[in-house]
Amino acid sequence: MRPEISGKLALALETSSLLAHLVGSRLETTGQSQLARVARGIGNLAFAVSLPFAVKSTLSYIERARQSKRRNDK
């Protein structure tokens, strides 16, 4: 998977995680603690799933930068 795609997937999942936590917070204020717990659980899962994509993207970009620097140093 190209780093651009893995980075976009990571960002989408991280955004989903934040939105799920926002929904959980709103549900908590309305007294729906069970649904809030479910929403936060979904948010935690989305964040955990995003991590491998983010790591892959980051490592790919670091490797690209190293290769570019090596070419420029020659």
CHARMM-style PDB file with segment names, atoms N, HN, CA, C and O in Angstrom:
ATOM      1  N   MET     1       0.846  -1.174   0.000  1.00  0.00      PROA
ATOM      2  CA  MET     1       0.000   0.000   0.000  1.00  0.00      PROA
ATOM      3  C   MET     1       0.891   1.237   0.000  1.00  0.00      PROA
ATOM      4  O   MET     1       1.851   1.324   0.764  1.00  0.00      PROA
ATOM      5  N   ARG     2       0.562   2.180  -0.858  1.00  0.00      PROA
ATOM      6  HN  ARG     2      -0.219   2.109  -1.479  1.00  0.00      PROA
ATOM      7  CA  ARG     2       1.358   3.401  -0.949  1.00  0.00      PROA
ATOM      8  C   ARG     2       1.187   4.241   0.317  1.00  0.00      PROA
ATOM      9  O   ARG     2       0.135   4.199   0.955  1.00  0.00      PROA
ATOM     10  N   PRO     3       2.222   5.002   0.678  1.00  0.00      PROA
ATOM     11  CA  PRO     3       2.132   5.786   1.923  1.00  0.00      PROA
ATOM     12  C   PRO     3       1.027   6.836   1.880  1.00  0.00      PROA
ATOM     13  O   PRO     3       0.456   7.178   2.915  1.00  0.00      PROA
ATOM     14  N   GLU     4       0.721   7.350   0.687  1.00  0.00      PROA
ATOM     15  HN  GLU     4       1.184   7.072  -0.155  1.00  0.00      PROA
ATOM     16  CA  GLU     4      -0.350   8.346   0.606  1.00  0.00      PROA
ATOM     17  C   GLU     4      -1.686   7.724   1.010  1.00  0.00      PROA
ATOM     18  O   GLU     4      -2.483   8.341   1.717  1.00  0.00      PROA
ATOM     19  N   ILE     5      -1.916   6.499   0.553  1.00  0.00      PROA
ATOM     20  HN  ILE     5      -1.269   5.998  -0.021  1.00  0.00      PROA
ATOM     21  CA  ILE     5      -3.176   5.826   0.871  1.00  0.00      PROA
ATOM     22  C   ILE     5      -3.219   5.433   2.342  1.00  0.00      PROA
ATOM     23  O   ILE     5      -4.232   5.645   3.008  1.00  0.00      PROA
ATOM     24  N   SER     6      -2.134   4.867   2.852  1.00  0.00      PROA
ATOM     25  HN  SER     6      -1.312   4.695   2.311  1.00  0.00      PROA
ATOM     26  CA  SER     6      -2.136   4.469   4.263  1.00  0.00      PROA
ATOM     27  C   SER     6      -2.265   5.693   5.170  1.00  0.00      PROA
ATOM     28  O   SER     6      -2.898   5.619   6.223  1.00  0.00      PROA
ATOM     29  N   GLY     7      -1.674   6.812   4.769  1.00  0.00      PROA
ATOM     30  HN  GLY     7      -1.160   6.872   3.913  1.00  0.00      PROA
ATOM     31  CA  GLY     7      -1.812   8.038   5.550  1.00  0.00      PROA
ATOM     32  C   GLY     7      -3.237   8.555   5.558  1.00  0.00      PROA
ATOM     33  O   GLY     7      -3.733   9.024   6.583  1.00  0.00      PROA
ATOM     34  N   LYS     8      -3.895   8.467   4.403  1.00  0.00      PROA
ATOM     35  HN  LYS     8      -3.492   8.086   3.571  1.00  0.00      PROA
ATOM     36  CA  LYS     8      -5.293   8.915   4.330  1.00  0.00      PROA
ATOM     37  C   LYS     8      -6.203   8.013   5.153  1.00  0.00      PROA
ATOM     38  O   LYS     8      -7.117   8.488   5.827  1.00  0.00      PROA
ATOM     39  N   LEU     9      -5.948   6.714   5.092  1.00  0.00      PROA
ATOM     40  HN  LEU     9      -5.206   6.328   4.544  1.00  0.00      PROA
ATOM     41  CA  LEU     9      -6.736   5.788   5.912  1.00  0.00      PROA
ATOM     42  C   LEU     9      -6.526   6.065   7.398  1.00  0.00      PROA
ATOM     43  O   LEU     9      -7.480   6.065   8.175  1.00  0.00      PROA
ATOM     44  N   ALA    10      -5.285   6.300   7.786  1.00  0.00      PROA
ATOM     45  HN  ALA    10      -4.510   6.300   7.154  1.00  0.00      PROA
ATOM     46  CA  ALA    10      -4.996   6.603   9.190  1.00  0.00      PROA
ATOM     47  C   ALA    10      -5.722   7.871   9.626  1.00  0.00      PROA
ATOM     48  O   ALA    10      -6.322   7.915  10.700  1.00  0.00      PROA
ATOM     49  N   LEU    11      -5.663   8.893   8.792  1.00  0.00      PROA
ATOM     50  HN  LEU    11      -5.176   8.858   7.919  1.00  0.00      PROA
ATOM     51  CA  LEU    11      -6.322  10.154   9.137  1.00  0.00      PROA
ATOM     52  C   LEU    11      -7.835   9.982   9.228  1.00  0.00      PROA
ATOM     53  O   LEU    11      -8.467  10.532  10.130  1.00  0.00      PROA
ATOM     54  N   ALA    12      -8.418   9.223   8.305  1.00  0.00      PROA
ATOM     55  HN  ALA    12      -7.905   8.776   7.573  1.00  0.00      PROA
ATOM     56  CA  ALA    12      -9.863   8.990   8.343  1.00  0.00      PROA
ATOM     57  C   ALA    12     -10.265   8.238   9.611  1.00  0.00      PROA
ATOM     58  O   ALA    12     -11.266   8.569  10.246  1.00  0.00      PROA
ATOM     59  N   LEU    13      -9.488   7.239   9.968  1.00  0.00      PROA
ATOM     60  HN  LEU    13      -8.675   6.970   9.452  1.00  0.00      PROA
ATOM     61  CA  LEU    13      -9.802   6.477  11.180  1.00  0.00      PROA
ATOM     62  C   LEU    13      -9.603   7.313  12.441  1.00  0.00      PROA
ATOM     63  O   LEU    13     -10.382   7.200  13.387  1.00  0.00      PROA
ATOM     64  N   GLU    14      -8.575   8.144  12.462  1.00  0.00      PROA
ATOM     65  HN  GLU    14      -7.942   8.236  11.693  1.00  0.00      PROA
ATOM     66  CA  GLU    14      -8.353   9.013  13.622  1.00  0.00      PROA
ATOM     67  C   GLU    14      -9.482  10.034  13.755  1.00  0.00      PROA
ATOM     68  O   GLU    14      -9.922  10.337  14.863  1.00  0.00      PROA
ATOM     69  N   THR    15      -9.947  10.559  12.627  1.00  0.00      PROA
ATOM     70  HN  THR    15      -9.590  10.313  11.727  1.00  0.00      PROA
ATOM     71  CA  THR    15     -11.072  11.489  12.654  1.00  0.00      PROA
ATOM     72  C   THR    15     -12.331  10.787  13.145  1.00  0.00      PROA
ATOM     73  O   THR    15     -13.092  11.348  13.933  1.00  0.00      PROA
ATOM     74  N   SER    16     -12.549   9.563  12.683  1.00  0.00      PROA
ATOM     75  HN  SER    16     -11.930   9.107  12.043  1.00  0.00      PROA
ATOM     76  CA  SER    16     -13.697   8.782  13.153  1.00  0.00      PROA
ATOM     77  C   SER    16     -13.615   8.549  14.655  1.00  0.00      PROA
ATOM     78  O   SER    16     -14.626   8.595  15.356  1.00  0.00      PROA
ATOM     79  N   SER    17     -12.414   8.301  15.137  1.00  0.00      PROA
ATOM     80  HN  SER    17     -11.593   8.264  14.567  1.00  0.00      PROA
ATOM     81  CA  SER    17     -12.215   8.101  16.566  1.00  0.00      PROA
ATOM     82  C   SER    17     -12.608   9.346  17.355  1.00  0.00      PROA
ATOM     83  O   SER    17     -13.304   9.264  18.367  1.00  0.00      PROA
ATOM     84  N   LEU    18     -12.153  10.490  16.875  1.00  0.00      PROA
ATOM     85  HN  LEU    18     -11.588  10.557  16.053  1.00  0.00      PROA
ATOM     86  CA  LEU    18     -12.501  11.743  17.557  1.00  0.00      PROA
ATOM     87  C   LEU    18     -14.003  11.992  17.540  1.00  0.00      PROA
ATOM     88  O   LEU    18     -14.578  12.413  18.544  1.00  0.00      PROA
ATOM     89  N   LEU    19     -14.635  11.733  16.404  1.00  0.00      PROA
ATOM     90  HN  LEU    19     -14.168  11.391  15.588  1.00  0.00      PROA
ATOM     91  CA  LEU    19     -16.086  11.934  16.309  1.00  0.00      PROA
ATOM     92  C   LEU    19     -16.836  10.982  17.239  1.00  0.00      PROA
ATOM     93  O   LEU    19     -17.815  11.376  17.874  1.00  0.00      PROA
ATOM     94  N   ALA    20     -16.385   9.741  17.321  1.00  0.00      PROA
ATOM     95  HN  ALA    20     -15.590   9.421  16.806  1.00  0.00      PROA
ATOM     96  CA  ALA    20     -17.035   8.785  18.217  1.00  0.00      PROA
ATOM     97  C   ALA    20     -16.897   9.229  19.674  1.00  0.00      PROA
ATOM     98  O   ALA    20     -17.832   9.080  20.461  1.00  0.00      PROA
ATOM     99  N   HSD    21     -15.742   9.768  20.029  1.00  0.00      PROA
ATOM    100  HN  HSD    21     -14.983   9.889  19.390  1.00  0.00      PROA
ATOM    101  CA  HSD    21     -15.562  10.264  21.396  1.00  0.00      PROA
ATOM    102  C   HSD    21     -16.420  11.505  21.645  1.00  0.00      PROA
ATOM    103  O   HSD    21     -16.927  11.695  22.751  1.00  0.00      PROA
ATOM    104  N   LEU    22     -16.584  12.339  20.635  1.00  0.00      PROA
ATOM    105  HN  LEU    22     -16.172  12.184  19.737  1.00  0.00      PROA
ATOM    106  CA  LEU    22     -17.467  13.501  20.767  1.00  0.00      PROA
ATOM    107  C   LEU    22     -18.905  13.047  20.991  1.00  0.00      PROA
ATOM    108  O   LEU    22     -19.598  13.572  21.863  1.00  0.00      PROA
ATOM    109  N   VAL    23     -19.349  12.079  20.209  1.00  0.00      PROA
ATOM    110  HN  VAL    23     -18.787  11.652  19.501  1.00  0.00      PROA
ATOM    111  CA  VAL    23     -20.698  11.536  20.381  1.00  0.00      PROA
ATOM    112  C   VAL    23     -20.836  10.935  21.779  1.00  0.00      PROA
ATOM    113  O   VAL    23     -21.855  11.127  22.442  1.00  0.00      PROA
ATOM    114  N   GLY    24     -19.819  10.215  22.221  1.00  0.00      PROA
ATOM    115  HN  GLY    24     -18.991  10.059  21.683  1.00  0.00      PROA
ATOM    116  CA  GLY    24     -19.850   9.637  23.562  1.00  0.00      PROA
ATOM    117  C   GLY    24     -19.972  10.694  24.642  1.00  0.00      PROA
ATOM    118  O   GLY    24     -20.695  10.517  25.622  1.00  0.00      PROA
ATOM    119  N   SER    25     -19.266  11.785  24.455  1.00  0.00      PROA
ATOM    120  HN  SER    25     -18.679  11.929  23.658  1.00  0.00      PROA
ATOM    121  CA  SER    25     -19.335  12.878  25.420  1.00  0.00      PROA
ATOM    122  C   SER    25     -20.733  13.494  25.453  1.00  0.00      PROA
ATOM    123  O   SER    25     -21.281  13.773  26.520  1.00  0.00      PROA
ATOM    124  N   ARG    26     -21.293  13.697  24.269  1.00  0.00      PROA
ATOM    125  HN  ARG    26     -20.849  13.470  23.403  1.00  0.00      PROA
ATOM    126  CA  ARG    26     -22.657  14.261  24.198  1.00  0.00      PROA
ATOM    127  C   ARG    26     -23.679  13.315  24.828  1.00  0.00      PROA
ATOM    128  O   ARG    26     -24.582  13.750  25.543  1.00  0.00      PROA
ATOM    129  N   LEU    27     -23.528  12.031  24.559  1.00  0.00      PROA
ATOM    130  HN  LEU    27     -22.794  11.678  23.978  1.00  0.00      PROA
ATOM    131  CA  LEU    27     -24.449  11.057  25.145  1.00  0.00      PROA
ATOM    132  C   LEU    27     -24.322  11.034  26.664  1.00  0.00      PROA
ATOM    133  O   LEU    27     -25.317  10.872  27.371  1.00  0.00      PROA
ATOM    134  N   GLU    28     -23.117  11.193  27.157  1.00  0.00      PROA
ATOM    135  HN  GLU    28     -22.309  11.324  26.582  1.00  0.00      PROA
ATOM    136  CA  GLU    28     -22.895  11.208  28.608  1.00  0.00      PROA
ATOM    137  C   GLU    28     -23.637  12.375  29.254  1.00  0.00      PROA
ATOM    138  O   GLU    28     -24.213  12.229  30.332  1.00  0.00      PROA
ATOM    139  N   THR    29     -23.623  13.533  28.594  1.00  0.00      PROA
ATOM    140  HN  THR    29     -23.155  13.652  27.718  1.00  0.00      PROA
ATOM    141  CA  THR    29     -24.299  14.703  29.172  1.00  0.00      PROA
ATOM    142  C   THR    29     -25.815  14.559  29.154  1.00  0.00      PROA
ATOM    143  O   THR    29     -26.510  15.219  29.927  1.00  0.00      PROA
ATOM    144  N   THR    30     -26.336  13.698  28.275  1.00  0.00      PROA
ATOM    145  HN  THR    30     -25.772  13.161  27.647  1.00  0.00      PROA
ATOM    146  CA  THR    30     -27.788  13.490  28.239  1.00  0.00      PROA
ATOM    147  C   THR    30     -28.216  12.309  29.100  1.00  0.00      PROA
ATOM    148  O   THR    30     -29.386  11.926  29.097  1.00  0.00      PROA
ATOM    149  N   GLY    31     -27.271  11.732  29.834  1.00  0.00      PROA
ATOM    150  HN  GLY    31     -26.320  12.042  29.836  1.00  0.00      PROA
ATOM    151  CA  GLY    31     -27.610  10.660  30.755  1.00  0.00      PROA
ATOM    152  C   GLY    31     -27.640   9.271  30.142  1.00  0.00      PROA
ATOM    153  O   GLY    31     -28.113   8.327  30.774  1.00  0.00      PROA
ATOM    154  N   GLN    32     -27.153   9.138  28.949  1.00  0.00      PROA
ATOM    155  HN  GLN    32     -26.769   9.905  28.435  1.00  0.00      PROA
ATOM    156  CA  GLN    32     -27.154   7.827  28.281  1.00  0.00      PROA
ATOM    157  C   GLN    32     -25.758   7.211  28.378  1.00  0.00      PROA
ATOM    158  O   GLN    32     -25.036   7.088  27.388  1.00  0.00      PROA
ATOM    159  N   SER    33     -25.410   6.832  29.593  1.00  0.00      PROA
ATOM    160  HN  SER    33     -25.996   6.932  30.397  1.00  0.00      PROA
ATOM    161  CA  SER    33     -24.039   6.384  29.843  1.00  0.00      PROA
ATOM    162  C   SER    33     -23.696   5.079  29.133  1.00  0.00      PROA
ATOM    163  O   SER    33     -22.549   4.884  28.730  1.00  0.00      PROA
ATOM    164  N   GLN    34     -24.664   4.182  28.973  1.00  0.00      PROA
ATOM    165  HN  GLN    34     -25.596   4.340  29.300  1.00  0.00      PROA
ATOM    166  CA  GLN    34     -24.381   2.914  28.288  1.00  0.00      PROA
ATOM    167  C   GLN    34     -24.033   3.170  26.819  1.00  0.00      PROA
ATOM    168  O   GLN    34     -23.061   2.610  26.312  1.00  0.00      PROA
ATOM    169  N   LEU    35     -24.802   3.996  26.142  1.00  0.00      PROA
ATOM    170  HN  LEU    35     -25.591   4.451  26.554  1.00  0.00      PROA
ATOM    171  CA  LEU    35     -24.505   4.336  24.746  1.00  0.00      PROA
ATOM    172  C   LEU    35     -23.203   5.119  24.638  1.00  0.00      PROA
ATOM    173  O   LEU    35     -22.450   4.957  23.677  1.00  0.00      PROA
ATOM    174  N   ALA    36     -22.943   5.966  25.624  1.00  0.00      PROA
ATOM    175  HN  ALA    36     -23.554   6.098  26.405  1.00  0.00      PROA
ATOM    176  CA  ALA    36     -21.692   6.730  25.629  1.00  0.00      PROA
ATOM    177  C   ALA    36     -20.502   5.787  25.715  1.00  0.00      PROA
ATOM    178  O   ALA    36     -19.494   5.992  25.039  1.00  0.00      PROA
ATOM    179  N   ARG    37     -20.614   4.767  26.535  1.00  0.00      PROA
ATOM    180  HN  ARG    37     -21.433   4.601  27.084  1.00  0.00      PROA
ATOM    181  CA  ARG    37     -19.533   3.789  26.667  1.00  0.00      PROA
ATOM    182  C   ARG    37     -19.310   3.047  25.349  1.00  0.00      PROA
ATOM    183  O   ARG    37     -18.170   2.787  24.965  1.00  0.00      PROA
ATOM    184  N   VAL    38     -20.395   2.710  24.662  1.00  0.00      PROA
ATOM    185  HN  VAL    38     -21.321   2.922  24.974  1.00  0.00      PROA
ATOM    186  CA  VAL    38     -20.284   2.030  23.366  1.00  0.00      PROA
ATOM    187  C   VAL    38     -19.614   2.946  22.345  1.00  0.00      PROA
ATOM    188  O   VAL    38     -18.727   2.516  21.607  1.00  0.00      PROA
ATOM    189  N   ALA    39     -20.037   4.206  22.305  1.00  0.00      PROA
ATOM    190  HN  ALA    39     -20.757   4.556  22.904  1.00  0.00      PROA
ATOM    191  CA  ALA    39     -19.453   5.158  21.351  1.00  0.00      PROA
ATOM    192  C   ALA    39     -17.963   5.345  21.615  1.00  0.00      PROA
ATOM    193  O   ALA    39     -17.167   5.387  20.677  1.00  0.00      PROA
ATOM    194  N   ARG    40     -17.587   5.455  22.865  1.00  0.00      PROA
ATOM    195  HN  ARG    40     -18.234   5.420  23.627  1.00  0.00      PROA
ATOM    196  CA  ARG    40     -16.162   5.604  23.189  1.00  0.00      PROA
ATOM    197  C   ARG    40     -15.380   4.335  22.857  1.00  0.00      PROA
ATOM    198  O   ARG    40     -14.225   4.403  22.437  1.00  0.00      PROA
ATOM    199  N   GLY    41     -16.006   3.196  23.044  1.00  0.00      PROA
ATOM    200  HN  GLY    41     -16.945   3.141  23.384  1.00  0.00      PROA
ATOM    201  CA  GLY    41     -15.361   1.933  22.670  1.00  0.00      PROA
ATOM    202  C   GLY    41     -15.103   1.866  21.175  1.00  0.00      PROA
ATOM    203  O   GLY    41     -14.047   1.408  20.739  1.00  0.00      PROA
ATOM    204  N   ILE    42     -16.070   2.323  20.394  1.00  0.00      PROA
ATOM    205  HN  ILE    42     -16.928   2.695  20.748  1.00  0.00      PROA
ATOM    206  CA  ILE    42     -15.890   2.378  18.939  1.00  0.00      PROA
ATOM    207  C   ILE    42     -14.767   3.349  18.599  1.00  0.00      PROA
ATOM    208  O   ILE    42     -13.952   3.076  17.718  1.00  0.00      PROA
ATOM    209  N   GLY    43     -14.724   4.476  19.293  1.00  0.00      PROA
ATOM    210  HN  GLY    43     -15.386   4.697  20.008  1.00  0.00      PROA
ATOM    211  CA  GLY    43     -13.654   5.446  19.073  1.00  0.00      PROA
ATOM    212  C   GLY    43     -12.286   4.872  19.403  1.00  0.00      PROA
ATOM    213  O   GLY    43     -11.322   5.087  18.668  1.00  0.00      PROA
ATOM    214  N   ASN    44     -12.202   4.148  20.501  1.00  0.00      PROA
ATOM    215  HN  ASN    44     -12.985   3.974  21.098  1.00  0.00      PROA
ATOM    216  CA  ASN    44     -10.931   3.519  20.876  1.00  0.00      PROA
ATOM    217  C   ASN    44     -10.507   2.484  19.840  1.00  0.00      PROA
ATOM    218  O   ASN    44      -9.329   2.390  19.493  1.00  0.00      PROA
ATOM    219  N   LEU    45     -11.466   1.713  19.349  1.00  0.00      PROA
ATOM    220  HN  LEU    45     -12.423   1.789  19.630  1.00  0.00      PROA
ATOM    221  CA  LEU    45     -11.166   0.704  18.334  1.00  0.00      PROA
ATOM    222  C   LEU    45     -10.686   1.363  17.040  1.00  0.00      PROA
ATOM    223  O   LEU    45      -9.716   0.910  16.433  1.00  0.00      PROA
ATOM    224  N   ALA    46     -11.366   2.429  16.620  1.00  0.00      PROA
ATOM    225  HN  ALA    46     -12.154   2.797  17.114  1.00  0.00      PROA
ATOM    226  CA  ALA    46     -10.958   3.131  15.396  1.00  0.00      PROA
ATOM    227  C   ALA    46      -9.541   3.672  15.531  1.00  0.00      PROA
ATOM    228  O   ALA    46      -8.753   3.602  14.588  1.00  0.00      PROA
ATOM    229  N   PHE    47      -9.218   4.208  16.695  1.00  0.00      PROA
ATOM    230  HN  PHE    47      -9.857   4.266  17.461  1.00  0.00      PROA
ATOM    231  CA  PHE    47      -7.857   4.719  16.896  1.00  0.00      PROA
ATOM    232  C   PHE    47      -6.834   3.589  16.839  1.00  0.00      PROA
ATOM    233  O   PHE    47      -5.785   3.728  16.210  1.00  0.00      PROA
ATOM    234  N   ALA    48      -7.140   2.475  17.493  1.00  0.00      PROA
ATOM    235  HN  ALA    48      -7.992   2.362  18.003  1.00  0.00      PROA
ATOM    236  CA  ALA    48      -6.209   1.340  17.491  1.00  0.00      PROA
ATOM    237  C   ALA    48      -5.992   0.808  16.078  1.00  0.00      PROA
ATOM    238  O   ALA    48      -4.876   0.429  15.720  1.00  0.00      PROA
ATOM    239  N   VAL    49      -7.050   0.779  15.280  1.00  0.00      PROA
ATOM    240  HN  VAL    49      -7.956   1.087  15.571  1.00  0.00      PROA
ATOM    241  CA  VAL    49      -6.933   0.299  13.899  1.00  0.00      PROA
ATOM    242  C   VAL    49      -6.121   1.279  13.057  1.00  0.00      PROA
ATOM    243  O   VAL    49      -5.453   0.866  12.109  1.00  0.00      PROA
ATOM    244  N   SER    50      -6.165   2.554  13.382  1.00  0.00      PROA
ATOM    245  HN  SER    50      -6.707   2.890  14.152  1.00  0.00      PROA
ATOM    246  CA  SER    50      -5.443   3.562  12.590  1.00  0.00      PROA
ATOM    247  C   SER    50      -3.931   3.505  12.795  1.00  0.00      PROA
ATOM    248  O   SER    50      -3.174   3.924  11.919  1.00  0.00      PROA
ATOM    249  N   LEU    51      -3.489   2.999  13.928  1.00  0.00      PROA
ATOM    250  HN  LEU    51      -4.104   2.659  14.640  1.00  0.00      PROA
ATOM    251  CA  LEU    51      -2.060   3.036  14.251  1.00  0.00      PROA
ATOM    252  C   LEU    51      -1.162   2.319  13.244  1.00  0.00      PROA
ATOM    253  O   LEU    51      -0.154   2.896  12.836  1.00  0.00      PROA
ATOM    254  N   PRO    52      -1.474   1.091  12.820  1.00  0.00      PROA
ATOM    255  CA  PRO    52      -0.583   0.458  11.832  1.00  0.00      PROA
ATOM    256  C   PRO    52      -0.489   1.245  10.524  1.00  0.00      PROA
ATOM    257  O   PRO    52       0.581   1.318   9.918  1.00  0.00      PROA
ATOM    258  N   PHE    53      -1.600   1.830  10.091  1.00  0.00      PROA
ATOM    259  HN  PHE    53      -2.468   1.771  10.583  1.00  0.00      PROA
ATOM    260  CA  PHE    53      -1.579   2.634   8.868  1.00  0.00      PROA
ATOM    261  C   PHE    53      -0.704   3.871   9.045  1.00  0.00      PROA
ATOM    262  O   PHE    53       0.057   4.236   8.150  1.00  0.00      PROA
ATOM    263  N   ALA    54      -0.820   4.508  10.202  1.00  0.00      PROA
ATOM    264  HN  ALA    54      -1.438   4.211  10.929  1.00  0.00      PROA
ATOM    265  CA  ALA    54      -0.017   5.701  10.467  1.00  0.00      PROA
ATOM    266  C   ALA    54       1.468   5.366  10.540  1.00  0.00      PROA
ATOM    267  O   ALA    54       2.300   6.101  10.009  1.00  0.00      PROA
ATOM    268  N   VAL    55       1.796   4.274  11.186  1.00  0.00      PROA
ATOM    269  HN  VAL    55       1.120   3.676  11.617  1.00  0.00      PROA
ATOM    270  CA  VAL    55       3.200   3.866  11.295  1.00  0.00      PROA
ATOM    271  C   VAL    55       3.763   3.536   9.923  1.00  0.00      PROA
ATOM    272  O   VAL    55       4.877   3.945   9.597  1.00  0.00      PROA
ATOM    273  N   LYS    56       3.006   2.800   9.115  1.00  0.00      PROA
ATOM    274  HN  LYS    56       2.101   2.467   9.380  1.00  0.00      PROA
ATOM    275  CA  LYS    56       3.475   2.441   7.779  1.00  0.00      PROA
ATOM    276  C   LYS    56       3.712   3.682   6.933  1.00  0.00      PROA
ATOM    277  O   LYS    56       4.732   3.790   6.252  1.00  0.00      PROA
ATOM    278  N   SER    57       2.784   4.604   6.974  1.00  0.00      PROA
ATOM    279  HN  SER    57       1.955   4.516   7.527  1.00  0.00      PROA
ATOM    280  CA  SER    57       2.921   5.833   6.205  1.00  0.00      PROA
ATOM    281  C   SER    57       4.138   6.626   6.658  1.00  0.00      PROA
ATOM    282  O   SER    57       4.919   7.100   5.832  1.00  0.00      PROA
ATOM    283  N   THR    58       4.299   6.770   7.953  1.00  0.00      PROA
ATOM    284  HN  THR    58       3.665   6.386   8.624  1.00  0.00      PROA
ATOM    285  CA  THR    58       5.437   7.520   8.492  1.00  0.00      PROA
ATOM    286  C   THR    58       6.763   6.886   8.090  1.00  0.00      PROA
ATOM    287  O   THR    58       7.679   7.579   7.648  1.00  0.00      PROA
ATOM    288  N   LEU    59       6.863   5.576   8.242  1.00  0.00      PROA
ATOM    289  HN  LEU    59       6.119   5.013   8.601  1.00  0.00      PROA
ATOM    290  CA  LEU    59       8.108   4.891   7.885  1.00  0.00      PROA
ATOM    291  C   LEU    59       8.399   4.997   6.390  1.00  0.00      PROA
ATOM    292  O   LEU    59       9.556   5.128   5.989  1.00  0.00      PROA
ATOM    293  N   SER    60       7.359   4.941   5.571  1.00  0.00      PROA
ATOM    294  HN  SER    60       6.419   4.835   5.897  1.00  0.00      PROA
ATOM    295  CA  SER    60       7.554   5.074   4.121  1.00  0.00      PROA
ATOM    296  C   SER    60       8.071   6.458   3.767  1.00  0.00      PROA
ATOM    297  O   SER    60       8.966   6.594   2.932  1.00  0.00      PROA
ATOM    298  N   TYR    61       7.517   7.480   4.393  1.00  0.00      PROA
ATOM    299  HN  TYR    61       6.791   7.369   5.071  1.00  0.00      PROA
ATOM    300  CA  TYR    61       7.980   8.841   4.110  1.00  0.00      PROA
ATOM    301  C   TYR    61       9.408   9.060   4.611  1.00  0.00      PROA
ATOM    302  O   TYR    61      10.186   9.764   3.967  1.00  0.00      PROA
ATOM    303  N   ILE    62       9.756   8.473   5.739  1.00  0.00      PROA
ATOM    304  HN  ILE    62       9.124   7.901   6.262  1.00  0.00      PROA
ATOM    305  CA  ILE    62      11.128   8.588   6.243  1.00  0.00      PROA
ATOM    306  C   ILE    62      12.089   7.934   5.260  1.00  0.00      PROA
ATOM    307  O   ILE    62      13.143   8.491   4.957  1.00  0.00      PROA
ATOM    308  N   GLU    63      11.731   6.760   4.764  1.00  0.00      PROA
ATOM    309  HN  GLU    63      10.874   6.307   5.011  1.00  0.00      PROA
ATOM    310  CA  GLU    63      12.589   6.062   3.799  1.00  0.00      PROA
ATOM    311  C   GLU    63      12.731   6.870   2.511  1.00  0.00      PROA
ATOM    312  O   GLU    63      13.821   6.945   1.942  1.00  0.00      PROA
ATOM    313  N   ARG    64      11.646   7.470   2.054  1.00  0.00      PROA
ATOM    314  HN  ARG    64      10.762   7.410   2.516  1.00  0.00      PROA
ATOM    315  CA  ARG    64      11.723   8.332   0.862  1.00  0.00      PROA
ATOM    316  C   ARG    64      12.675   9.500   1.090  1.00  0.00      PROA
ATOM    317  O   ARG    64      13.475   9.840   0.219  1.00  0.00      PROA
ATOM    318  N   ALA    65      12.582  10.103   2.257  1.00  0.00      PROA
ATOM    319  HN  ALA    65      11.932   9.827   2.965  1.00  0.00      PROA
ATOM    320  CA  ALA    65      13.452  11.244   2.561  1.00  0.00      PROA
ATOM    321  C   ALA    65      14.911  10.813   2.600  1.00  0.00      PROA
ATOM    322  O   ALA    65      15.783  11.537   2.120  1.00  0.00      PROA
ATOM    323  N   ARG    66      15.185   9.649   3.163  1.00  0.00      PROA
ATOM    324  HN  ARG    66      14.477   9.061   3.553  1.00  0.00      PROA
ATOM    325  CA  ARG    66      16.563   9.141   3.189  1.00  0.00      PROA
ATOM    326  C   ARG    66      17.093   8.918   1.781  1.00  0.00      PROA
ATOM    327  O   ARG    66      18.217   9.307   1.464  1.00  0.00      PROA
ATOM    328  N   GLN    67      16.282   8.292   0.940  1.00  0.00      PROA
ATOM    329  HN  GLN    67      15.369   7.976   1.197  1.00  0.00      PROA
ATOM    330  CA  GLN    67      16.705   8.027  -0.438  1.00  0.00      PROA
ATOM    331  C   GLN    67      16.944   9.326  -1.194  1.00  0.00      PROA
ATOM    332  O   GLN    67      17.901   9.440  -1.960  1.00  0.00      PROA
ATOM    333  N   SER    68      16.080  10.295  -0.978  1.00  0.00      PROA
ATOM    334  HN  SER    68      15.302  10.203  -0.356  1.00  0.00      PROA
ATOM    335  CA  SER    68      16.235  11.588  -1.637  1.00  0.00      PROA
ATOM    336  C   SER    68      17.513  12.278  -1.170  1.00  0.00      PROA
ATOM    337  O   SER    68      18.231  12.871  -1.975  1.00  0.00      PROA
ATOM    338  N   LYS    69      17.795  12.200   0.122  1.00  0.00      PROA
ATOM    339  HN  LYS    69      17.212  11.718   0.776  1.00  0.00      PROA
ATOM    340  CA  LYS    69      19.008  12.820   0.655  1.00  0.00      PROA
ATOM    341  C   LYS    69      20.248  12.139   0.086  1.00  0.00      PROA
ATOM    342  O   LYS    69      21.222  12.810  -0.253  1.00  0.00      PROA
ATOM    343  N   ARG    70      20.218  10.814  -0.020  1.00  0.00      PROA
ATOM    344  HN  ARG    70      19.426  10.269   0.256  1.00  0.00      PROA
ATOM    345  CA  ARG    70      21.362  10.088  -0.592  1.00  0.00      PROA
ATOM    346  C   ARG    70      21.610  10.514  -2.038  1.00  0.00      PROA
ATOM    347  O   ARG    70      22.758  10.694  -2.445  1.00  0.00      PROA
ATOM    348  N   ARG    71      20.540  10.674  -2.811  1.00  0.00      PROA
ATOM    349  HN  ARG    71      19.608  10.527  -2.481  1.00  0.00      PROA
ATOM    350  CA  ARG    71      20.688  11.103  -4.206  1.00  0.00      PROA
ATOM    351  C   ARG    71      21.257  12.512  -4.286  1.00  0.00      PROA
ATOM    352  O   ARG    71      22.081  12.805  -5.152  1.00  0.00      PROA
ATOM    353  N   ASN    72      20.823  13.374  -3.393  1.00  0.00      PROA
ATOM    354  HN  ASN    72      20.154  13.136  -2.690  1.00  0.00      PROA
ATOM    355  CA  ASN    72      21.298  14.760  -3.399  1.00  0.00      PROA
ATOM    356  C   ASN    72      22.736  14.876  -2.910  1.00  0.00      PROA
ATOM    357  O   ASN    72      23.450  15.801  -3.297  1.00  0.00      PROA
ATOM    358  N   ASP    73      23.164  13.948  -2.062  1.00  0.00      PROA
ATOM    359  HN  ASP    73      22.584  13.197  -1.747  1.00  0.00      PROA
ATOM    360  CA  ASP    73      24.534  13.984  -1.539  1.00  0.00      PROA
ATOM    361  C   ASP    73      25.560  13.507  -2.561  1.00  0.00      PROA
ATOM    362  O   ASP    73      26.747  13.801  -2.424  1.00  0.00      PROA
ATOM    363  N   LYS    74      25.123  12.785  -3.573  1.00  0.00      PROA
ATOM    364  HN  LYS    74      24.158  12.546  -3.684  1.00  0.00      PROA
ATOM    365  CA  LYS    74      26.072  12.246  -4.571  1.00  0.00      PROA
ATOM    366  C   LYS    74      26.498  13.281  -5.566  1.00  0.00      PROA
ATOM    367  OT1 LYS    74      27.288  12.986  -6.464  1.00  0.00      PROA
TER     368      LYS     74
END
